[in-house]
Structures are given as structure tokens and as C-alpha cells.
Amino acid sequence: MKPLIVICSHDAEFYLVLNHILAVDGFTSALASDVEELLDLATQTPVHASVMDCRPDNQMVESCSRLRQDIRTSGIPVVALIQPGAASQHIALLKSGIDEVLVRPLAPAKLLDYLRLRLGSGRHGLRPDGAMSLNYGDIEMQIDRHHVRRNGREIALGPIEFKLLRHMLENPEKVLSRDELIEVAWPGNVYVGLRTVDVHISRLRKSLKQSSDDDIIRTVRLGGYALESDTT
């Protein structure tokens, strides 16, 4: 199930643009003209996050505190979009319990990065207990809890191997170069040789094969590595 993001706005054009941006990244969205509609929608279907279009001519800021007080929305991430220089709005939103405040003009990448972190998209998903997870083949990763399972069996990974596997799960069946893997798994101020990547991939392979004989990591000569499974 794709995470549902409710966009609370009076601006239909703004909703259509944001709806397209979210859809491309693997989310689904719905429009609510005010907090009352958002709460009604949350009664009918699971809402995973909300984006509040806070402008000087609407009452979104004043209504945001209701989202934290209502059991239907008290646990969902809420992002507020405000105008430049709206310091008083910013303070009021923080007091109301808003999770994130973004200042216009909206940079879609910032909003998507935040939603990916909290909810996930594409191969990301929300477990019934609310944990953010990535799934591919017989592998499941709970990102926020730093847990990895294969065939239902817990796999212990070091921090580098966890980062490598996470990037592979986010890009399944794509050939990932060693240089790309270095960028995602090691700090930028640390020199890492290509051979070091091979060593950590070997460790990751060994850990994953504790629960299955299937070698899910394919080595691509002169290319890098790809996560591939016959079960998908």
C-alpha cells in the first residue's frame, strides 16, 4: 500500500502540482480544504502524513494543534509550508506540535526527503506497527529500528553493511558502481579504496547467506553489484 499524504490547502492548482510530485516518488495523495475534512478523511482511511498549506489568508496555523489533540491524527507526521518571514507563524506551529516547517518557495526535494525518512516510498512501506521498512525478495529491513531479517530470521549487520544493503534495497536490480556505494556508506572526508567496497560486500553476502543459500547479490564485472532475487 502506498503511503497516503493528505494535502490541506484551498489552492487546487497547488494541490495538483504537489500531487504529481508525490505520485512520481511513490506516494498517493488526497486533498482536504481544512482540518475538519482532513479529520473526516482520517476516519475513513489510514492517513500516513499531512502537508499543511499555511498562508496569511487562511486559518491553517490556528487549526494545526487540533491534529495533535485528535486520536485519528495525533501520531502522523505533519509538515507545514509557510511564507518567507513568517516568524510568528513558525513559532505558533512549533508550539502546536508540528513536526516540520518548510519555507516557501517549496523545494520538492526537501519535502520528499523528509517523507521518505518518516514513511518511505517505492519499495518502502509502513508495517502494521508503524515501523518504516524496505522489502525485496525474502529480505526485510526496518530502517528506524536497524533490524534486518531474511526468511524471517534476524541478521546482524555492521553499520557499513547496513548502509550498503539499504541502498541496494532502495535500488533493487540496478547495477550500483563501487563509487556510488562509497558515497552512500562512508563519510565524505574518508578515503575509501574500491577494494574496501569488495570486502564489505563479501561480509554482507556472508551475513545474508546465513538464512538462505541463494546469493542475492550479483557481481557485475567492471560494473559493480546488483541486488537480484528469483523470488520477486
C-alpha positions as CSV (number, residue, x, y, z in Angstrom):
1,M,0.0,0.0,0.0
2,K,1.3,3.4,-1.0
3,P,1.6,5.9,1.9
4,L,-1.3,8.4,1.8
5,I,-0.4,12.1,2.2
6,V,-3.2,14.5,2.8
7,I,-2.6,18.0,1.4
8,C,-4.6,20.6,3.3
9,S,-5.0,23.6,1.1
10,H,-7.5,26.0,-0.5
11,D,-5.4,26.1,-3.7
12,A,-6.4,23.5,-6.2
13,E,-3.5,24.3,-8.6
14,F,-1.0,23.9,-5.7
15,Y,-2.6,20.5,-4.8
16,L,-2.4,19.3,-8.4
17,V,1.3,20.2,-8.7
18,L,2.2,18.6,-5.3
19,N,0.0,15.6,-6.1
20,H,2.1,15.0,-9.2
21,I,5.4,15.4,-7.3
22,L,4.3,12.9,-4.7
23,A,3.0,10.4,-7.2
24,V,6.2,10.3,-9.1
25,D,8.1,9.4,-5.9
26,G,5.7,6.6,-4.9
27,F,3.2,8.3,-2.7
28,T,-0.5,8.8,-3.1
29,S,-2.3,12.0,-2.0
30,A,-5.7,13.4,-1.2
31,L,-7.0,17.0,-0.9
32,A,-8.6,18.4,2.2
33,S,-9.7,22.1,2.2
34,D,-9.4,22.4,6.0
35,V,-8.6,20.4,9.1
36,E,-12.2,19.2,9.5
37,E,-12.0,17.5,6.1
38,L,-8.6,16.0,7.0
39,L,-10.0,14.5,10.2
40,D,-13.1,13.2,8.4
41,L,-10.8,11.6,5.8
42,A,-8.7,10.0,8.6
43,T,-11.8,8.4,9.9
44,Q,-12.4,6.6,6.5
45,T,-8.8,5.5,5.6
46,P,-5.3,5.4,7.1
47,V,-3.5,8.7,6.7
48,H,0.2,8.5,6.9
49,A,1.2,12.2,6.8
50,S,-0.2,15.6,6.1
51,V,1.1,18.7,4.3
52,M,-0.5,22.0,5.6
53,D,-0.6,24.9,3.2
54,C,-0.3,27.7,5.7
55,R,-0.9,31.2,4.3
56,P,-1.7,34.6,5.8
57,D,-5.2,34.5,4.4
58,N,-6.2,31.1,5.9
59,Q,-6.6,29.6,9.4
60,M,-4.3,26.6,8.9
61,V,-1.8,27.6,11.6
62,E,-4.6,28.1,14.2
63,S,-6.0,24.7,13.3
64,C,-2.8,22.6,13.4
65,S,-3.0,22.0,17.1
66,R,-6.2,20.0,16.6
67,L,-4.2,17.4,14.6
68,R,-2.1,16.6,17.7
69,Q,-5.2,16.6,20.0
70,D,-7.3,14.2,17.9
71,I,-6.6,10.5,18.2
72,R,-7.0,10.0,14.4
73,T,-4.1,12.2,13.6
74,S,-2.1,12.5,16.8
75,G,0.6,10.2,15.6
76,I,1.1,11.2,12.0
77,P,3.9,13.4,10.7
78,V,2.7,16.9,9.8
79,V,4.6,19.3,7.6
80,A,3.7,23.0,7.4
81,L,4.5,25.3,4.5
82,I,4.8,28.9,5.4
83,Q,5.6,32.2,3.7
84,P,9.1,33.8,4.0
85,G,9.5,36.0,7.1
86,A,6.5,34.4,8.9
87,A,8.4,34.1,12.1
88,S,5.2,34.3,14.3
89,Q,3.6,31.5,12.3
90,H,6.7,29.4,12.6
91,I,6.7,29.8,16.4
92,A,3.0,29.1,16.6
93,L,3.4,25.9,14.5
94,L,6.2,24.6,16.7
95,K,4.1,25.2,19.8
96,S,1.2,23.3,18.2
97,G,3.4,20.2,17.8
98,I,4.1,20.4,14.0
99,D,6.9,18.0,13.0
100,E,8.5,20.0,10.2
101,V,8.2,23.6,8.9
102,L,9.3,24.4,5.3
103,V,9.6,28.0,4.0
104,R,8.4,28.9,0.5
105,P,9.3,28.7,-2.3
106,L,8.9,25.0,-1.8
107,A,11.9,22.8,-2.7
108,P,10.3,19.5,-3.6
109,A,13.5,17.5,-2.7
110,K,13.3,18.7,0.9
111,L,9.7,17.6,1.3
112,L,10.3,14.3,-0.4
113,D,13.5,13.6,1.7
114,Y,11.5,14.2,4.9
115,L,8.6,12.0,3.8
116,R,11.0,9.2,2.7
117,L,12.7,9.4,6.0
118,R,9.5,9.2,8.0
119,L,7.4,7.0,5.8
120,G,9.3,5.7,2.7
121,S,8.2,5.2,-0.9
122,G,8.5,2.8,-3.8
123,R,10.0,-0.4,-2.1
124,H,9.5,1.4,1.2
125,G,6.4,0.6,3.3
126,L,4.7,1.0,6.6
127,R,4.4,-2.1,8.8
128,P,1.3,-2.6,10.9
129,D,3.3,-1.4,13.9
130,G,4.2,1.8,12.2
131,A,7.9,1.0,11.6
132,M,9.5,2.1,8.3
133,S,10.6,-0.8,6.2
134,L,12.2,-1.8,2.9
135,N,11.4,-5.1,1.3
136,Y,12.8,-7.1,-1.6
137,G,12.6,-10.8,-2.2
138,D,12.9,-12.5,1.2
139,I,14.7,-9.6,2.8
140,E,13.0,-7.1,5.1
141,M,14.8,-4.1,6.7
142,Q,13.3,-1.9,9.4
143,I,15.2,1.3,9.0
144,D,14.2,3.1,12.1
145,R,14.9,0.1,14.3
146,H,18.1,-1.0,12.5
147,H,16.8,-4.6,12.1
148,V,17.3,-6.9,9.1
149,R,15.5,-10.2,8.5
150,R,15.8,-12.8,5.8
151,N,13.3,-15.6,5.6
152,G,12.1,-14.3,8.9
153,R,15.5,-14.8,10.6
154,E,17.3,-11.8,12.2
155,I,20.5,-10.8,10.5
156,A,23.2,-8.9,12.4
157,L,24.9,-6.3,10.3
158,G,27.6,-3.7,11.0
159,P,26.9,0.0,10.1
160,I,28.7,-0.1,6.8
161,E,26.9,-3.3,5.7
162,F,23.6,-1.9,6.8
163,K,24.1,1.2,4.7
164,L,25.1,-0.8,1.7
165,L,22.1,-3.1,2.0
166,R,19.8,-0.2,2.5
167,H,20.9,1.5,-0.8
168,M,20.6,-1.8,-2.6
169,L,17.1,-2.3,-1.3
170,E,16.2,1.2,-2.4
171,N,17.5,0.4,-5.9
172,P,16.8,-3.3,-6.4
173,E,18.0,-4.9,-9.7
174,K,20.0,-1.8,-10.5
175,V,23.8,-2.2,-11.0
176,L,25.4,0.0,-8.4
177,S,29.0,1.1,-9.0
178,R,31.6,0.9,-6.3
179,D,32.0,4.7,-6.4
180,E,28.2,5.1,-5.8
181,L,28.4,2.7,-2.8
182,I,31.3,4.6,-1.3
183,E,29.2,7.8,-1.4
184,V,26.3,6.3,0.5
185,A,28.2,4.2,3.0
186,W,31.2,6.1,4.0
187,P,31.8,9.7,5.3
188,G,32.8,12.1,2.6
189,N,36.1,13.1,4.3
190,V,37.3,9.5,4.5
191,Y,39.3,7.9,1.6
192,V,38.0,4.5,0.7
193,G,39.5,2.3,-2.0
194,L,37.5,0.2,-4.3
195,R,38.9,-3.0,-2.8
196,T,37.4,-1.9,0.6
197,V,33.9,-2.0,-1.0
198,D,34.5,-5.6,-2.2
199,V,35.5,-6.6,1.4
200,H,32.3,-5.2,2.9
201,I,30.1,-6.6,0.1
202,S,31.7,-10.0,0.9
203,R,30.8,-9.6,4.6
204,L,27.3,-8.6,3.6
205,R,26.9,-11.7,1.4
206,K,28.2,-13.9,4.1
207,S,25.7,-12.5,6.6
208,L,22.7,-12.8,4.2
209,K,23.6,-16.4,3.3
210,Q,23.2,-17.4,6.9
211,S,19.4,-17.6,6.2
212,S,19.4,-18.7,2.6
213,D,21.7,-20.4,0.1
214,D,20.5,-18.0,-2.6
215,D,23.2,-15.4,-3.3
216,I,21.0,-12.4,-3.8
217,I,23.9,-10.0,-4.6
218,R,25.2,-10.3,-8.1
219,T,28.7,-9.2,-9.1
220,V,28.8,-7.3,-12.4
221,R,32.2,-7.4,-13.9
222,L,33.6,-3.9,-14.3
223,G,30.2,-2.6,-13.2
224,G,29.7,-3.1,-9.5
225,Y,26.9,-5.0,-7.7
226,A,23.2,-5.6,-8.0
227,L,20.5,-6.9,-5.7
228,E,18.6,-9.6,-7.6
229,S,16.3,-12.3,-6.5
230,D,14.5,-15.1,-8.3
231,T,11.5,-14.8,-5.9
232,T,10.4,-11.3,-6.9
